[in-house]
Amino acid sequence: MTARPGKIAIFEQFAADGITRMFGNPGTVEQGFLDVVEQLPAFEYVLALQEAVAVGIADGYARASAGPALVQLHTGVGLGNGIGMLYQAKRGHSPLVVIAGEAGVRYDAMDSQMAVDLVQMARPVTKYATRVVHPDSVLRVLRRAVKIAMTPPRGPVFVALPMDVLDASTEEPVVPSTIPTRSVLPVPAELDRAAQVLREARRPLILMGDGVAVSGAQAELTRVAELLDAPVWGVDNSELNMDSTHPLYRGQLGHMFGEVSAGVVGDADAVLIVGTYVFPEVFPALASPFAEGATIVHVDLDDWEMAKNFPVNLALVADPKPTLAALAQRLGADRPEPATPAPWVRPEPTADSPMIELFAAELAAHTGPDLVLFDEALTASPGLVKHLPPRVAGNYFLTRGGSLGVGIPGAVGAKMARPSAEVVGFTGDGGSMYTIQALWTAARHDVGAKFVICNNHRYELLDLNIEQYWRERGIDPHPHPDGFDLSRPDIDFAGLARSLGVEAVRVSRPEEVVPAVRRMLAHPGPFLVDLVTG
């Protein structure tokens, strides 16, 4: 291989891996390789005005493309700005490859301006973090990063790239990264045990999460649920893992309080957990929420999460798709064919329906099954999915990880990954202000995603959570903290969007919904609706 600087070789490696975009915010210690980008017409640098926005767009891109997304951050200050979104990506298993520059290995002893241990900063919010210290290992480390990011359980990885290492020459060869397959099955005896436990259960229950979507196991999961006649609950469930209109789908367990999960699972005598960890609440149950004597079968590729908090009887480290297919084959051998579920009928909104339901119903009337939703509507989400229920794999993405602000950038990334699809991102007024700069990126790069801000003038989720806190402690209800209020002063989201290059409209009355939806869908570029919901 001909010698060339590492800053050039890295883009040869990215090309070999089919990576043609970098989402980032520039900095001085990255200027060497960013200068190279200008000489690469087939490579696109997607500029974000803040690092959390860059990570959020990449997260949406990775989720919608099911492939790796490349993110560039600016040394310690940029990594610090992106950490909240990186945490979200880690909890949601997004395969991000995050790189950041450093002044140089030769300056390690100087403790100079912006010097910080990037690897230690990144480690808590990534699957893997490392630093390249020799020019002949740059491409090897990048291939390792892509491999780790894409191997289930997927997740973000971080690589620090010192400037002097990238300026030095390397003769490293360029070869595509290897992504190991994990399409593995348990041994037959373990499958037989699992099938027997589930077959003999009188009150079986299924808990499922995003490992189902990564495996493409939605049909197999549904088949097992129908054979068992078992209700299915989503846990850490932010992708389309099962048609949400199926009569056996019961909804999400939630992410705040352990007693919610305990109330659901406590009566089951056998529980099948597939593609998720349990349980993801902020305030989880400390004692096992499962019934005494219940048999727990856990199928996933993430062995770290199995029996991490509560014991299970069968922990099958295996790919959900072939494993569920094998279970269905065993379960169906002596059971009648399940009845075909009745088709779902879309509800009709009424005159007193909430604004989010009126908007969602109108959007449903003008779109089809190819509509892609990025849902950070939070307290408005039930009204949204009532009329636009997730039904098609790869067309619905829910916020996850607990940090706000992914709704707008996530929709931008999803639209870049799926340019022919109609993509609409829903967020709240509070969440939108974490990453509102993403609108500018959409305008700059002509990304025709649509955005809806559900504007209730407060952090309503905090209202609900503190009311729960009062109930648990016997505290009499009283006015919510003033810090939850966003009405003073009122934020002009439509004006703010226009200042960032995105056309917008404010909708505050029911009669304004129909023309707003039609205008939004007809607009050729990015468009924002400020939907006043409270």
Secondary structure, 3 states (H helix, E strand, C coil): CCCEEHHHHHHHHHHHCCCCEEEECCCHHHHHHHHHHCCCCCCEEEECCCHHHHHHHHHHHHHHHCCCEEEEECHHHHHHHHHHHHHHHHHCCCCEEEEEEECCHHHHHHCCCCCCCHHHHHHHHCCEEEECCCHHHHHHHHHHHHHHHHCCCCCCEEEEEEHHHHHCEECCCCCCCCCCCCCCCCCHHHHHHHHHHHHHCCCEEEEECCHHHHHCCHHHHHHHHHHHCCCEEECCCCCCCCCCCCCCEEEECCCCEHHHHHHHHCCCCEEEEECCCCCCCCECCCCCCCCCCCEEEEEECCHHHCCCCCCCCEEEECCHHHHHHHHHHHHHHHCCCCCCCCCCCCCCCCCCCCHHHHHHHHHHHCCCCCCEEEECCHHHHHHHHHHCCCCCCCCEEECCCCCCCCHHHHHHHHHHHCCCCCEEEEEEHHHHCCCCCHHHHHHHCCCCCEEEEEECCECHHHHHHHHHHHHHHCCCCCCCCHHHECCCCCCCHHHHHHHCCCEEEEECCHHHHHHHHHHHHHCCCCEEEEEECC
